[in-house]
Amino acid sequence: ARLDTMVTVVDAVNLLNDFASRDFLSDRGETLGEDDDRTLVNLLVEQIEFADVVILNKVSDADPGKLDAARKIIRSLNPDALLIETDYARVATDAIFDTGLFDFDRAQEHPLWAKELYGFANHTPETEEYGVTSFVWRARRPLHPTKFREFLQTPLPGVIRAKGHFWLATRPDWAGEFSLAGAIAQTKGLGLWWAAVPKARWPQDHDARARMQATWDPVFEDRRQEIAFIGAADTMRISAIMAMLEDCLVGDPAAPAFEPEAWATLPDPFPAWGRAEAA
């Protein structure tokens, strides 16, 4: 028998508590070494999103609320995986051996946030069967750093996972990455927008150029906000989240303008990225 499947085993009793935890792996004595600064939630998300098969174990020991929450978390992270519910990790061998399921490129398309953000053609909504819903917030104007920081510190009931990219008014050259999983919200510098890169260094590939053109704006060029949110259909307040984010935007929506000099003096509580970080 050949193990050719990425399998993740999840504890139905403890998943909800672990997903809401702020613990680092070091707090649990589970690190790969001194430089491993991942949180428990980081590890859970990585393993579930990349899996071909998720084994939800100890289902008979979990109360109905925890079991329902575990299903929602798993499907919010990875709607593609084969979900097997069991006790004592009992699984038919043909579900994990000689399946031919693992494909590295396809595995990167498993996460539901990626399907929402990039519009993979084979994506079908999971709302009906698992009570999971999702949406993508998109905008062109930049974010006020202080207001966006306040948004990141605001509880978002029902949100299980969120990920995407954004730009701050004070950092017009840089794309930032936002990731939310459980109770852990993180931001970091992602790289330069193409608008800030000399044209001589733009990709020459026709498909890459076409993708650039598809997102190009006459005012802000390729700078944009795109964040996917996934959560429980009965508790995630989509309109409230979108209203909070819209309130973080800078400038007049009726007359959008690219004014980096005017924005440069805005307070910015985020850590330095890129060149500023290197300096």
Protein Blocks (a to p, Z undefined) as FASTA:
>chain_A
ZZfbdcddddfklmmmmmmpcbdfklnopafbjklccdfklmmmmmmmmpmbdcdehklm
pcfklmmmmmmmmmmmommbccdddehhiacfklmgonlmacfklmmmmpmklmmmnopa
klccfklmnopacdddddfbdcdfklmmmmmmpccehiabdcdddddfklmmbccdddde
hjbccdddfbdcfklpcfklpcfbfklmmmmmmmpcfklomaccdddddddfklmcfklm
mmmmmmmpgcjfklgcddfklmmmpccfbdcehjlmmZZ
